[in-house]
Amino acid sequence: MDFQQLIDAITPDIYDNLKRAVETGKWPDGSRLTKEQREHSMQAIIAYDARHKSEEERVGYVAPKQKAEPCATKQKKGSDPQPLKWQE
C-alpha cells in the first residue's frame, strides 16, 4: 500500500484518533508515540486535510491578517497634518 492509498483508507474516526494521538503524545491505549510515529501521523493528518477539507478547516490554518489602513487615512477629516516630533 502506498501513501496515497493509505490516506484514502483513513476514516474520520481514524483521523480523529491520529489528531488526538499527536496532540497528547499517546495512543488511545496510553502507550507513547515514538518520534517516527508522531511524524508519520502528522504527515497523514496534513494529507487527509488537503484531500478532504477546505483550506479554512485544515489543521494549522491561520487566517490572513487584514491589511491595516495607512496612517494617513486615520487622520480626522478637515484637520491639518501633524508634523513628526523627533526626540534627541
N, C-alpha and C positions, 0 to 999 in steps of 0.2 A: 504494500500500500504506500503510495507516495503522499507527499504533504498535502496536495490539493484534495485527494480522496479522503484523507484524514479530516480535513476541515469540513468537507461536505458531509461527513458522518457525524459531526458534532450536533447534538440536540440542544435545545435551550436549557434543559436540566444539566447537561454536561458542561455547557458554557458557564452556568451559574456556579457549579462546583469548582471549575477551574478558577474563576474570578475570586471566589471565597478562599481557595487554597493559596492563591498568590497574595491576597490581602493579609491573611493570617499567618502564612508560612507553614500551614499544616493541612494535611489531607483530612477528609471527614472522619477518618478513624483515629485521628490525633497524631499520626506519625508526621514527622517534619519533612518538608520538601528539601531535596538536595538543590544545590545551586543550578545544576543542569536541568532538573525538573522545573524549577521556577522559570528559567529562561525559556524552555520549550513551551511551558504553559502560557507565558506572556506572548510568545510568538503566535500561538494558536488563538488566543483571545483577540489579538490585533487583526489576524487574518479573518477570523469569524466576523468581527465587526465590519471590516472592509467589504465583506461579501453580503452581509445581511442587514446592516443598519445604515441609516443616513449619517452624514458627517457629524451633525449635531448630537447624535445619540451615542457616538463611539466613546470608548474608554479614553480618557485623557484629553478630550476635546476642550479647547479653550476658545471662547468666543472672541472674535476680533474686537479690539478696542475701538470705541467711537472716536473719530478724529476730533480733537479739541479745536475750538474756534481760535483763530489768531487773536492776539491781544487787542489788536486794533478794532475788532468787531465788538469787543466788550465795553468799549468806551461809550459813555452816555451821549445820546444824540444832542447836538447843539452845544456841547461843551468843548472847550479848547483842549488840544492835546497837552499832556503834562510832560515837561522835559525830564530826562533822567537825572538823578542826583548821584553823583559819584562821591564815594567816601574815600578819604585818604588815610 
